[in-house]
Amino acid sequence: MANNTEAKTVKVRLVKGLRGCQQRHRLSVRALGLNKLNDVRELQDTPAVRGLINQVHYLVRVEA
């Protein structure tokens, strides 16, 4: 059995402004570590992160 220590990651980019969206969605974007427009974060691909991305799918773009 191979010892694979590399965790899968996902890149998330904020592509739409937060003005006019729900407060819960703003907090979700903040939890993903995104602050400004076109901010990119590389996060571990976990169910919790996927849930946050799915909640604000209209504000972010998943890259690679």
Secondary structure, 3 states (H helix, E strand, C coil): CCCCCCCCEEEEEECCCCCCCCHHHHHHHHHCCCCCCCCEEEEECCHHHHHHHHHCCCCEEEEC
